[in-house]
């Protein structure tokens, strides 16, 4: 018997025995949202009715109500679970996750997102998305969705050990049950735990890469590093990154943002998380010095995080309270509208891969000043070290020559397509590939 047949047979035997031993397992999973398509467990068709009961995390529980009846093989549909961020809040990962979900549904698949992002505890549930509420909740949902026949697509980078574990679990479960996962690797070529030439983190990512059916990354340089882990070249794809159409701009902004943009010139914009990798202290010190030469300048900050007390104290100490606006999370078209109306977009993390907001800024003709990482698109003005004096000199040069800088912007060449990723996902989910 072929190994895939043996693995599949073992999985379905495990599934059937689990359903006998744990008939009430579904009732403790606290899933808040289920797709509208019929579900099947152990040969019985199930329907699910939401119960508007708070789960203490801003979502709802589900009242699981089985409706018994056979489901024929002709009704079988492909099921894919993305394990990633889901908007809101927006970020490159979240936008891509939503686009893939829409594309899969457009081709008849049942795609659910298991939200592991920062908005998971406060979101209003959207269709086909359920948050994780802790480690045990995550494990239960991985088991539950695999028993329902879902193929996994976890998203990961090389910056977080927690994120690594959130990818490793579904990758191993998929491999051990005969349906290996497709891994989305959102990483630049220089991350905290990747690449490594030896040691624990080399072994950790080697296991993750080998256990996956295929790996999507967004740069040839990253692909070459993955291949050094002993991964065949044909298993690694580099064309998932997509430049999405920018349509319907501008849209109305909040009165607060509108007033801020009208009151300041030049207008600087940045998507910033208030943590080490984004060097917020450098950004605000730079802006304080910049205001000495441009006293009407304003800095608009978007991102999902509330401003921490130490950063607020720094803004106050530099006398920037009226010159900095932290807007919090913006809807995607609001973000693009604010970007379009800005004079310069600032991107500070050095560990970026292809960054969606950088691509969008260049597409809108907005100059980008970004930390050099060796892979920035043409037209991006880079600075070489995370120091306020270096960033200040770069921004000053750009602001004094804005018209010239704008005229030299080249539209980014992004050749990626959702079709490759979606087609491979469907192929793996049907058992036709790898």
C-alpha positions as CSV (number, residue, x, y, z in Angstrom):
1,X,0.0,0.0,0.0
2,X,1.4,3.4,-0.9
3,X,2.6,5.5,2.1
4,X,0.0,8.3,1.3
5,X,-2.8,5.7,1.3
6,X,-1.6,4.2,4.6
7,X,-1.4,7.7,6.2
8,X,-4.8,8.6,5.0
9,X,-6.3,5.3,6.2
10,X,-4.7,5.8,9.6
11,X,-6.0,9.4,9.8
12,X,-9.6,8.4,9.1
13,X,-9.4,5.5,11.6
14,X,-8.1,8.0,14.1
15,X,-10.9,10.4,13.3
16,X,-13.6,7.8,13.6
17,X,-12.3,6.5,16.9
18,X,-11.9,10.0,18.2
19,X,-15.5,10.8,17.4
20,X,-16.6,7.7,19.4
21,X,-14.4,8.4,22.4
22,X,-15.0,12.1,22.5
23,X,-18.6,12.6,21.3
24,X,-18.8,16.0,23.1
25,X,-15.4,17.3,21.9
26,X,-17.1,19.8,19.5
27,X,-19.0,21.4,22.3
28,X,-15.9,22.6,24.1
29,X,-14.2,24.2,21.2
30,X,-15.9,27.6,21.6
31,X,-15.8,28.3,17.8
32,X,-17.4,31.7,17.1
33,X,-18.0,31.4,13.4
34,X,-18.5,28.6,10.9
35,X,-18.8,28.7,7.2
36,X,-22.3,28.4,5.8
37,X,-21.5,25.2,3.8
38,X,-22.5,21.8,5.2
39,X,-20.0,20.2,7.6
40,X,-19.5,16.5,8.1
41,X,-18.0,14.6,11.0
42,X,-18.0,10.8,11.1
43,X,-20.6,10.5,8.3
44,X,-23.1,12.9,9.8
45,X,-24.1,16.2,8.4
46,X,-23.9,19.1,10.9
47,X,-25.5,22.5,11.1
48,X,-24.4,25.2,13.4
49,X,-26.4,28.0,15.0
50,X,-24.5,31.0,16.5
51,X,-25.4,31.7,20.1
52,X,-25.0,35.4,21.1
53,X,-23.2,34.8,24.3
54,X,-20.0,36.7,25.2
55,X,-16.9,34.6,25.5
56,X,-15.1,37.3,27.5
57,X,-12.9,38.2,24.5
58,X,-15.2,40.3,22.4
59,X,-16.5,37.4,20.3
60,X,-19.4,34.9,20.7
61,X,-19.6,31.2,21.4
62,X,-21.4,28.9,19.0
63,X,-24.2,26.6,19.9
64,X,-23.3,23.4,18.1
65,X,-26.5,21.7,16.9
66,X,-26.1,18.4,15.0
67,X,-28.6,17.7,12.2
68,X,-28.1,14.1,11.3
69,X,-28.2,12.9,7.7
70,X,-25.8,11.4,5.2
71,X,-23.5,13.6,3.1
72,X,-22.7,12.1,-0.2
73,X,-19.2,12.2,-1.7
74,X,-20.5,14.4,-4.5
75,X,-21.0,17.2,-2.0
76,X,-17.4,17.1,-0.8
77,X,-15.7,20.4,-1.1
78,X,-12.1,21.5,-0.6
79,X,-11.4,22.9,2.8
80,X,-8.5,25.1,3.7
81,X,-7.6,26.7,7.1
82,X,-5.3,29.8,6.9
83,X,-3.5,30.4,10.2
84,X,-2.6,34.1,10.1
85,X,-3.6,37.6,11.0
86,X,-7.0,38.8,9.7
87,X,-8.1,42.4,9.4
88,X,-8.8,44.5,11.3
89,X,-6.1,45.6,12.1
90,X,-4.6,45.8,8.7
91,X,-1.1,44.8,7.8
92,X,0.5,43.1,4.8
93,X,-0.2,39.6,6.2
94,X,-3.8,40.3,7.0
95,X,-4.6,41.8,3.6
96,X,-3.0,38.9,1.8
97,X,-4.8,36.4,4.0
98,X,-8.2,38.0,3.2
99,X,-7.3,38.1,-0.6
100,X,-6.5,34.4,-0.6
101,X,-9.7,33.6,1.3
102,X,-11.8,35.5,-1.3
103,X,-9.9,33.9,-4.2
104,X,-10.4,30.4,-2.8
105,X,-14.1,30.9,-2.2
106,X,-14.4,32.3,-5.7
107,X,-13.1,28.9,-6.9
108,X,-15.6,26.9,-4.7
109,X,-13.4,26.1,-1.7
110,X,-14.4,26.4,1.9
111,X,-11.7,28.7,3.5
112,X,-11.6,29.6,7.1
113,X,-9.1,31.9,8.9
114,X,-7.8,31.0,12.3
115,X,-6.9,34.5,13.5
116,X,-3.6,34.6,15.6
117,X,-3.1,38.3,15.1
118,X,-3.4,41.2,17.5
119,X,-7.1,41.8,16.7
120,X,-8.2,38.3,17.7
121,X,-9.4,39.2,21.2
122,X,-11.4,42.3,20.3
123,X,-12.7,41.7,16.8
124,X,-16.3,41.6,15.7
125,X,-16.5,38.2,14.0
126,X,-16.4,38.2,10.2
127,X,-17.5,35.5,7.9
128,X,-15.2,32.5,7.9
129,X,-12.9,33.8,10.7
130,X,-12.4,32.5,14.3
131,X,-9.9,33.8,16.8
132,X,-7.7,31.7,19.1
133,X,-8.1,32.4,22.8
134,X,-5.0,30.7,24.2
135,X,-2.7,27.8,23.7
136,X,-5.2,25.0,24.6
137,X,-7.8,26.7,22.5
138,X,-5.4,26.7,19.5
139,X,-4.6,23.0,19.9
140,X,-8.3,22.0,20.1
141,X,-9.1,24.0,17.0
142,X,-6.2,22.6,15.0
143,X,-7.5,19.1,15.9
144,X,-11.0,20.0,15.2
145,X,-10.4,21.5,11.7
146,X,-8.1,18.6,10.7
147,X,-10.9,16.2,11.7
148,X,-13.1,18.1,9.4
149,X,-10.7,17.5,6.5
150,X,-9.1,21.0,6.3
151,X,-5.6,21.5,4.8
152,X,-3.5,24.0,6.7
153,X,-1.8,27.1,5.4
154,X,0.1,28.7,8.4
155,X,1.9,32.0,8.1
156,X,5.3,32.6,9.8
157,X,8.4,34.7,9.8
158,X,11.8,34.4,11.5
159,X,11.3,37.1,14.1
160,X,9.1,35.3,16.8
161,X,9.5,32.0,18.5
162,X,5.8,32.1,19.4
163,X,4.9,32.5,15.8
164,X,7.2,29.6,14.9
165,X,5.3,27.3,17.3
166,X,2.0,28.5,15.9
167,X,3.2,27.3,12.5
168,X,5.0,24.1,13.6
169,X,2.0,22.6,15.2
170,X,-0.3,22.6,12.1
171,X,2.6,21.7,9.9
172,X,3.4,18.6,11.9
173,X,-0.3,17.6,12.3
174,X,-0.8,18.0,8.6
175,X,2.3,15.9,7.8
176,X,1.4,13.1,10.3
177,X,-2.2,12.8,9.1
178,X,-1.3,12.6,5.4
179,X,-2.2,16.1,4.3
180,X,1.0,18.3,4.6
181,X,0.6,22.0,4.9
182,X,1.6,24.9,2.7
183,X,3.9,27.3,4.5
184,X,3.7,31.1,3.9
185,X,7.1,32.5,5.0
186,X,6.9,36.3,5.4
187,X,10.6,37.1,6.0
188,X,13.3,39.3,4.7
189,X,16.8,37.8,4.3
190,X,18.0,39.0,7.8
191,X,15.6,38.0,10.6
192,X,16.2,37.3,14.3
193,X,16.1,33.5,14.0
194,X,16.6,33.1,10.2
195,X,18.8,32.3,8.4
196,X,21.2,30.3,10.5
197,X,24.0,28.0,9.4
198,X,23.9,25.7,12.5
199,X,22.4,25.3,16.0
200,X,19.0,24.9,17.4
201,X,17.2,27.5,15.2
202,X,18.8,26.0,12.1
203,X,17.3,22.6,13.1
204,X,14.0,24.1,14.0
205,X,13.4,25.7,10.6
206,X,14.8,22.7,8.9
207,X,12.1,20.6,10.4
208,X,9.4,23.2,9.6
209,X,10.5,23.5,5.9
210,X,10.9,19.7,5.4
211,X,7.5,18.9,6.9
212,X,5.7,21.4,4.6
213,X,4.3,20.4,1.2
214,X,5.5,23.7,-0.3
215,X,6.9,27.0,0.9
216,X,6.0,30.5,-0.4
217,X,8.4,33.3,0.2
218,X,8.6,36.7,-1.5
219,X,12.2,37.1,-2.5
220,X,14.8,35.1,-4.5
221,X,17.4,35.9,-1.8
222,X,15.1,34.3,0.8
223,X,14.5,31.3,-1.4
224,X,18.3,30.7,-1.7
225,X,18.6,30.8,2.1
226,X,15.7,28.2,2.5
227,X,17.4,25.9,0.0
228,X,20.5,25.9,2.3
229,X,18.4,24.0,4.8
230,X,18.3,21.1,2.3
231,X,15.1,22.0,0.7
232,X,14.7,21.3,-3.1
233,X,14.4,24.4,-5.2
234,X,11.1,23.2,-6.8
235,X,9.5,23.1,-3.4
236,X,10.0,26.9,-2.8
237,X,7.9,29.5,-4.7
238,X,8.7,33.2,-4.8
239,X,5.7,34.7,-6.7
240,X,3.0,35.0,-4.0
241,X,3.6,38.7,-3.3
242,X,0.8,40.6,-5.1
243,X,0.4,44.3,-5.8
244,X,-3.3,44.7,-5.2
245,X,-5.3,47.2,-7.3
246,X,-5.6,50.6,-5.7
247,X,-9.1,51.8,-6.4
248,X,-11.8,54.1,-5.1
249,X,-9.5,56.7,-3.6
250,X,-9.7,59.1,-1.8
251,X,-12.2,58.1,0.9
252,X,-13.4,60.3,3.7
253,X,-11.1,60.4,6.8
254,X,-12.1,61.0,10.4
255,X,-12.4,64.7,11.4
256,X,-9.4,64.3,13.6
257,X,-7.1,63.1,10.8
258,X,-8.5,65.5,8.3
259,X,-7.9,68.5,10.6
260,X,-4.4,67.2,11.3
261,X,-3.5,66.8,7.7
262,X,-4.8,70.3,6.8
263,X,-2.9,71.9,9.7
264,X,0.5,70.5,8.9
265,X,3.0,70.7,6.1
266,X,5.1,68.8,5.2
267,X,3.1,65.7,6.2
268,X,5.1,62.5,7.2
269,X,3.3,59.2,7.6
270,X,4.5,55.9,9.1
271,X,3.0,52.5,10.0
272,X,4.6,51.8,13.3
273,X,4.5,49.2,16.1
274,X,5.8,50.5,19.4
275,X,8.4,47.8,19.8
276,X,12.1,47.4,19.3
277,X,12.2,46.3,15.7
278,X,10.4,49.6,14.6
279,X,12.9,51.8,16.5
280,X,10.1,54.3,17.6
281,X,12.6,56.2,19.8
282,X,14.7,57.0,16.7
283,X,11.7,58.0,14.7
284,X,10.4,60.6,17.3
285,X,13.9,62.0,18.1
286,X,14.4,62.4,14.3
287,X,11.1,64.2,14.0
288,X,11.8,66.5,16.9
289,X,15.0,67.7,15.2
290,X,13.2,67.9,11.8
291,X,10.7,70.3,13.3
292,X,13.5,72.8,14.0
293,X,13.8,73.2,10.2
294,X,10.2,72.5,9.3
295,X,8.1,74.0,12.2
296,X,4.7,73.2,10.6
297,X,5.6,69.5,10.0
298,X,3.3,66.8,11.2
299,X,3.8,63.1,11.8
300,X,0.8,60.7,11.4
301,X,1.3,57.2,12.9
302,X,-1.0,54.3,11.9
303,X,-0.9,50.9,13.4
304,X,-2.8,48.5,15.7
305,X,-1.0,49.4,19.0
306,X,-2.0,52.0,21.6
307,X,0.9,54.4,22.4
308,X,2.7,53.1,25.5
309,X,3.4,55.5,28.4
310,X,7.2,55.7,27.8
311,X,6.6,56.8,24.2
312,X,3.9,59.3,25.2
313,X,6.4,60.7,27.7
314,X,9.0,61.0,25.0
315,X,6.6,62.9,22.7
316,X,5.8,65.2,25.5
317,X,9.4,65.8,26.4
318,X,10.2,66.7,22.8
319,X,7.2,69.1,22.7
320,X,5.6,67.2,19.9
321,X,2.1,66.7,21.3
322,X,0.4,68.9,18.7
323,X,2.7,67.7,15.9
324,X,2.2,63.9,16.2
325,X,-1.1,62.1,15.7
326,X,-1.3,58.4,16.5
327,X,-4.5,57.4,14.7
328,X,-4.6,53.7,15.6
329,X,-5.9,51.1,13.1
330,X,-7.2,52.4,9.8
331,X,-9.3,50.6,7.3
332,X,-7.3,49.8,4.2
333,X,-8.7,52.5,1.9
334,X,-8.4,55.0,4.8
335,X,-4.7,54.1,5.1
336,X,-4.2,54.5,1.4
337,X,-6.0,57.8,1.4
338,X,-3.8,59.1,4.2
339,X,-0.7,57.7,2.4
340,X,-1.7,59.4,-0.8
341,X,-2.0,62.8,1.0
342,X,1.4,62.5,2.7
343,X,4.6,64.0,1.5
344,X,6.9,61.2,2.7
345,X,6.3,57.7,3.9
346,X,8.8,56.4,6.5
347,X,9.5,52.7,7.0
348,X,11.9,51.9,9.9
349,X,12.1,48.0,10.3
350,X,15.3,46.5,8.9
351,X,13.9,43.0,8.8
352,X,11.2,43.6,6.1
353,X,10.7,41.4,3.2
354,X,8.8,43.0,0.4
355,X,6.7,45.5,2.4
356,X,3.1,46.0,1.1
357,X,2.9,49.6,2.4
358,X,6.2,50.5,0.6
359,X,4.9,49.1,-2.7
360,X,1.6,51.0,-2.2
361,X,3.4,54.3,-1.4
362,X,5.5,54.1,-4.6
363,X,2.4,53.1,-6.6
364,X,0.8,56.3,-5.4
365,X,3.8,58.4,-6.2
366,X,4.7,59.1,-2.6
367,X,8.5,59.2,-1.7
368,X,9.6,56.4,0.6
369,X,12.4,56.8,3.2
370,X,13.2,53.3,4.6
371,X,15.9,51.6,6.6
372,X,18.3,49.8,4.2
373,X,18.0,46.0,4.2
374,X,19.5,45.2,0.8
375,X,16.2,44.4,-0.9
376,X,14.3,47.7,-1.0
377,X,12.6,48.4,-4.4
378,X,14.1,51.0,-6.8
379,X,13.2,54.6,-5.9
380,X,13.2,54.0,-2.2
381,X,15.5,56.4,-0.4
382,X,17.4,54.4,2.2
383,X,19.3,55.3,5.3
384,X,22.1,53.0,6.5
385,X,21.9,52.8,10.3
386,X,19.1,53.1,13.0
387,X,20.4,56.4,14.3
388,X,18.4,59.7,14.6
389,X,21.1,61.7,13.0
390,X,21.3,59.5,9.9
391,X,17.5,59.4,9.5
392,X,17.3,63.2,10.1
393,X,19.9,63.9,7.4
394,X,18.1,61.6,4.9
395,X,14.6,63.1,5.5
396,X,15.9,66.7,5.4
397,X,17.5,66.0,2.0
398,X,14.3,64.5,0.7
399,X,12.0,67.3,2.0
400,X,14.2,70.0,0.5
401,X,14.0,68.3,-2.9
402,X,10.5,66.9,-2.9
403,X,9.6,67.7,-6.5
404,X,12.8,66.1,-7.8
405,X,12.3,63.0,-5.7
406,X,8.7,62.6,-6.8
407,X,9.7,62.9,-10.4
408,X,12.2,60.0,-10.1
409,X,9.8,57.5,-8.5
410,X,9.5,54.3,-10.6
411,X,6.4,52.2,-10.3
412,X,7.3,49.0,-8.5
413,X,7.5,45.9,-10.6
414,X,5.7,43.2,-8.7
415,X,4.9,40.1,-10.8
416,X,3.3,37.9,-8.2
417,X,-0.1,36.4,-8.7
418,X,-2.7,34.9,-6.3
419,X,-3.3,32.2,-8.9
420,X,-0.2,30.2,-8.3
421,X,-0.8,30.1,-4.5
422,X,-4.5,29.3,-4.8
423,X,-4.0,26.6,-7.4
424,X,-1.3,24.9,-5.3
425,X,-3.4,25.1,-2.2
426,X,-6.3,23.5,-4.0
427,X,-4.1,20.8,-5.5
428,X,-2.6,19.9,-2.1
429,X,-6.0,19.9,-0.5
430,X,-7.3,17.5,-3.1
431,X,-4.3,15.2,-2.5
432,X,-3.1,15.8,-6.1
433,X,0.3,17.3,-5.3
434,X,3.1,16.5,-2.9
